[in-house]
Amino acid sequence: MHHPQITPRSTPELTPSVEELEKQERRLVFRQFTYDDAWALGSLLVEMARERQAPVAVDIHRGGQQLFHAALPGSTPDNDAWIARKRRVVERYGAASYLVGARFRAKGTTFEESSRLDPDTHAAHGGSFPITVENVGVIGSVTVSGLPQLQDHRLVVEALERFLDR
């Protein structure tokens, strides 16, 4: 039931804090991550994106190997370039691309100004999330590109939450 006095007509996107983002990473951990898991997670992301008519590309990498890739209607080759740039940030920092950018902003600077990494190869924009396995650490990444960065990040987090709740 809709209560107009309780629910505002439009809620501005609240930017998550560094602590909230770190909590997501601690919570979204796998016991194992197989080829079948990559297919199932990638397929779930594609299904979720299709439901929302999101013009995204989806990528899952593990140990330098691409295990899953899909490009949905409206996505472009540019999304693949963004995926690669965001994925490299996860590989370099072992943390979500959005969290890495947020940490730089929390220090009063930007990733581009202070990371000393080439922005043509690395982007600390939301949408790439580490695949972390218990007692092992970060082994790969799941990445979405095509929406504004916070929406890319949230789509990946929502898919991971659904997948890990199974």
Secondary structure, DSSP 4 states (H G I P E B T S, - for coil): ---TTTS-SSPPPPPPPHHHHHHHHHH--BS---HHHHHHHHHHHHHHHHHTT---EEEEEETTEEEEEEE-TT--HHHHHHHHHHHHHHHHHSS-HHHHHHHHHHTTS-HHHHS-S-TTT----SSEEEEEETTTEEEEEEEEESS-HHHHHHHHHHHHHHHHH-
